[in-house]
Amino acid sequence: MHPLRHPRNAIFVGLAFVIVGIIYFGASNLAGGPVDYAGATLLPLLGIAMGIMAYVLIAGSPND
């Protein structure tokens, strides 16, 4: 059985990391502390990579 009804729904896997990155950046700004720009940049990029990877894995899996 296919884990998702349609492979394009795999974007929600990557979207979670993008949201965490935005929260991470916003929390640093609101707290008044130093902003870790590397972490705030790499979390959304990780989300994009995870979404693409999930799409490829789900699209390539058999439909039995």
Secondary structure as UniProt FT lines:
FT   HELIX           7..10
FT   HELIX           11..31
FT   HELIX           37..59
//
